[in-house]
Amino acid sequence: MSGYMYSDRQLREWPDASQAAHYWEKANHAGQNADYWKARALSAERRMQEHDCEGEQP
């Protein structure tokens, strides 16, 4: 999906099937983005829990 954002006015001029395809692609991309950030957060949490700070006091 390109980074270009279509306006509501532009989308209203498209056929219904094209509008539906656009919104499906947009929702699919948002889902992939959410999955990416969820994986990043889980990885960071796991690394933080595995890190043992005890005994590292200067």
FENGI-V106034 format. One line per field, one symbol per residue. ss: DSSP state (h for helix, s for strand, l for the rest). psi: psi as a letter, one per 30 degrees, with the letter a starting at -180 (. if undefined). Layout:
ss: ???
psi: ???
This chain:
ss: lllllllhhhhhlllhhhhhhhhhhhhhhhhhhhhhhhhhhhhhhhhhhhllllllll
psi: klgkkkleeeefflleeeeeeeeeeeeeeeeeeeeeeeeeeeeeeeeeefkjfkfgk.
